[in-house]
Amino acid sequence: MDSRPARPQAPLCTRCAHYYITHDVSFPYGCRALDFKSRRPPILEVQDASGLECQYFLAKSGPRA
């Protein structure tokens, strides 16, 4: 049994209001908050560059009734 405390899940780009799919085949994933496109989901680029989780994550609003 693993006695380490559970690490919070990293925010998923697909659940972020800033995330979008581009029309650029070479760089299909984009982040409006950080203003860049990537070959990988933006969270992976942010983690590699800074070693931190994304500080701009903003949950998408749900469907409105």
PyMOL commands that place a pseudoatom at each C-alpha (Angstrom):
pseudoatom trace, name=CA, resn=MET, resi=1, chain=A, elem=C, hetatm=0, pos=[0.000, 0.000, 0.000]
pseudoatom trace, name=CA, resn=ASP, resi=2, chain=A, elem=C, hetatm=0, pos=[1.245, 3.468, -0.895]
pseudoatom trace, name=CA, resn=SER, resi=3, chain=A, elem=C, hetatm=0, pos=[1.460, 5.718, 2.184]
pseudoatom trace, name=CA, resn=ARG, resi=4, chain=A, elem=C, hetatm=0, pos=[2.209, 8.906, 0.259]
pseudoatom trace, name=CA, resn=PRO, resi=5, chain=A, elem=C, hetatm=0, pos=[-0.482, 11.610, 0.345]
pseudoatom trace, name=CA, resn=ALA, resi=6, chain=A, elem=C, hetatm=0, pos=[-2.572, 11.837, -2.807]
pseudoatom trace, name=CA, resn=ARG, resi=7, chain=A, elem=C, hetatm=0, pos=[-1.251, 14.492, -5.178]
pseudoatom trace, name=CA, resn=PRO, resi=8, chain=A, elem=C, hetatm=0, pos=[-3.942, 16.818, -6.531]
pseudoatom trace, name=CA, resn=GLN, resi=9, chain=A, elem=C, hetatm=0, pos=[-4.771, 16.136, -10.166]
pseudoatom trace, name=CA, resn=ALA, resi=10, chain=A, elem=C, hetatm=0, pos=[-3.299, 18.634, -12.632]
pseudoatom trace, name=CA, resn=PRO, resi=11, chain=A, elem=C, hetatm=0, pos=[-5.946, 20.729, -14.355]
pseudoatom trace, name=CA, resn=LEU, resi=12, chain=A, elem=C, hetatm=0, pos=[-6.980, 19.286, -17.690]
pseudoatom trace, name=CA, resn=CYS, resi=13, chain=A, elem=C, hetatm=0, pos=[-6.683, 21.663, -20.605]
pseudoatom trace, name=CA, resn=THR, resi=14, chain=A, elem=C, hetatm=0, pos=[-9.897, 20.365, -22.127]
pseudoatom trace, name=CA, resn=ARG, resi=15, chain=A, elem=C, hetatm=0, pos=[-11.760, 21.662, -19.066]
pseudoatom trace, name=CA, resn=CYS, resi=16, chain=A, elem=C, hetatm=0, pos=[-10.171, 25.130, -19.238]
pseudoatom trace, name=CA, resn=ALA, resi=17, chain=A, elem=C, hetatm=0, pos=[-11.883, 28.177, -20.767]
pseudoatom trace, name=CA, resn=HIS, resi=18, chain=A, elem=C, hetatm=0, pos=[-8.562, 29.298, -22.317]
pseudoatom trace, name=CA, resn=TYR, resi=19, chain=A, elem=C, hetatm=0, pos=[-7.939, 26.047, -24.222]
pseudoatom trace, name=CA, resn=TYR, resi=20, chain=A, elem=C, hetatm=0, pos=[-8.726, 25.746, -27.913]
pseudoatom trace, name=CA, resn=ILE, resi=21, chain=A, elem=C, hetatm=0, pos=[-8.017, 23.555, -30.914]
pseudoatom trace, name=CA, resn=THR, resi=22, chain=A, elem=C, hetatm=0, pos=[-6.178, 25.427, -33.654]
pseudoatom trace, name=CA, resn=HIS, resi=23, chain=A, elem=C, hetatm=0, pos=[-6.385, 24.991, -37.409]
pseudoatom trace, name=CA, resn=ASP, resi=24, chain=A, elem=C, hetatm=0, pos=[-2.606, 24.618, -37.553]
pseudoatom trace, name=CA, resn=VAL, resi=25, chain=A, elem=C, hetatm=0, pos=[-1.765, 20.966, -38.255]
pseudoatom trace, name=CA, resn=SER, resi=26, chain=A, elem=C, hetatm=0, pos=[1.746, 21.382, -36.833]
pseudoatom trace, name=CA, resn=PHE, resi=27, chain=A, elem=C, hetatm=0, pos=[0.525, 22.971, -33.587]
pseudoatom trace, name=CA, resn=PRO, resi=28, chain=A, elem=C, hetatm=0, pos=[-3.010, 21.713, -32.918]
pseudoatom trace, name=CA, resn=TYR, resi=29, chain=A, elem=C, hetatm=0, pos=[-3.429, 22.796, -29.275]
pseudoatom trace, name=CA, resn=GLY, resi=30, chain=A, elem=C, hetatm=0, pos=[-3.646, 26.375, -28.046]
pseudoatom trace, name=CA, resn=CYS, resi=31, chain=A, elem=C, hetatm=0, pos=[-3.880, 28.425, -24.881]
pseudoatom trace, name=CA, resn=ARG, resi=32, chain=A, elem=C, hetatm=0, pos=[-5.406, 31.903, -25.105]
pseudoatom trace, name=CA, resn=ALA, resi=33, chain=A, elem=C, hetatm=0, pos=[-4.243, 32.903, -21.609]
pseudoatom trace, name=CA, resn=LEU, resi=34, chain=A, elem=C, hetatm=0, pos=[-0.578, 32.278, -22.397]
pseudoatom trace, name=CA, resn=ASP, resi=35, chain=A, elem=C, hetatm=0, pos=[-0.975, 33.085, -26.105]
pseudoatom trace, name=CA, resn=PHE, resi=36, chain=A, elem=C, hetatm=0, pos=[0.753, 30.063, -27.635]
pseudoatom trace, name=CA, resn=LYS, resi=37, chain=A, elem=C, hetatm=0, pos=[0.139, 26.971, -29.737]
pseudoatom trace, name=CA, resn=SER, resi=38, chain=A, elem=C, hetatm=0, pos=[1.757, 23.592, -29.153]
pseudoatom trace, name=CA, resn=ARG, resi=39, chain=A, elem=C, hetatm=0, pos=[2.104, 20.060, -30.457]
pseudoatom trace, name=CA, resn=ARG, resi=40, chain=A, elem=C, hetatm=0, pos=[1.233, 18.784, -26.984]
pseudoatom trace, name=CA, resn=PRO, resi=41, chain=A, elem=C, hetatm=0, pos=[-1.508, 19.852, -24.557]
pseudoatom trace, name=CA, resn=PRO, resi=42, chain=A, elem=C, hetatm=0, pos=[-0.485, 23.246, -23.104]
pseudoatom trace, name=CA, resn=ILE, resi=43, chain=A, elem=C, hetatm=0, pos=[-0.320, 21.948, -19.518]
pseudoatom trace, name=CA, resn=LEU, resi=44, chain=A, elem=C, hetatm=0, pos=[2.594, 19.713, -20.491]
pseudoatom trace, name=CA, resn=GLU, resi=45, chain=A, elem=C, hetatm=0, pos=[4.489, 22.649, -22.009]
pseudoatom trace, name=CA, resn=VAL, resi=46, chain=A, elem=C, hetatm=0, pos=[3.851, 24.760, -18.896]
pseudoatom trace, name=CA, resn=GLN, resi=47, chain=A, elem=C, hetatm=0, pos=[5.048, 21.985, -16.574]
pseudoatom trace, name=CA, resn=ASP, resi=48, chain=A, elem=C, hetatm=0, pos=[8.196, 21.387, -18.639]
pseudoatom trace, name=CA, resn=ALA, resi=49, chain=A, elem=C, hetatm=0, pos=[9.052, 25.091, -18.816]
pseudoatom trace, name=CA, resn=SER, resi=50, chain=A, elem=C, hetatm=0, pos=[8.315, 26.094, -15.230]
pseudoatom trace, name=CA, resn=GLY, resi=51, chain=A, elem=C, hetatm=0, pos=[7.997, 22.912, -13.189]
pseudoatom trace, name=CA, resn=LEU, resi=52, chain=A, elem=C, hetatm=0, pos=[4.655, 24.237, -11.915]
pseudoatom trace, name=CA, resn=GLU, resi=53, chain=A, elem=C, hetatm=0, pos=[1.017, 23.518, -12.593]
pseudoatom trace, name=CA, resn=CYS, resi=54, chain=A, elem=C, hetatm=0, pos=[-0.803, 26.025, -14.805]
pseudoatom trace, name=CA, resn=GLN, resi=55, chain=A, elem=C, hetatm=0, pos=[-1.653, 29.187, -12.863]
pseudoatom trace, name=CA, resn=TYR, resi=56, chain=A, elem=C, hetatm=0, pos=[-4.159, 30.391, -15.482]
pseudoatom trace, name=CA, resn=PHE, resi=57, chain=A, elem=C, hetatm=0, pos=[-6.602, 27.463, -15.331]
pseudoatom trace, name=CA, resn=LEU, resi=58, chain=A, elem=C, hetatm=0, pos=[-10.186, 28.717, -15.475]
pseudoatom trace, name=CA, resn=ALA, resi=59, chain=A, elem=C, hetatm=0, pos=[-12.914, 26.086, -15.424]
pseudoatom trace, name=CA, resn=LYS, resi=60, chain=A, elem=C, hetatm=0, pos=[-15.351, 26.286, -18.319]
pseudoatom trace, name=CA, resn=SER, resi=61, chain=A, elem=C, hetatm=0, pos=[-18.829, 27.328, -17.335]
pseudoatom trace, name=CA, resn=GLY, resi=62, chain=A, elem=C, hetatm=0, pos=[-21.462, 24.622, -17.622]
pseudoatom trace, name=CA, resn=PRO, resi=63, chain=A, elem=C, hetatm=0, pos=[-24.543, 24.670, -19.834]
pseudoatom trace, name=CA, resn=ARG, resi=64, chain=A, elem=C, hetatm=0, pos=[-26.976, 27.393, -18.934]
pseudoatom trace, name=CA, resn=ALA, resi=65, chain=A, elem=C, hetatm=0, pos=[-30.624, 26.591, -18.401]
for i in range(1, 65): cmd.bond("trace and resi %d" % i, "trace and resi %d" % (i + 1))
show_as sticks, trace
zoom trace
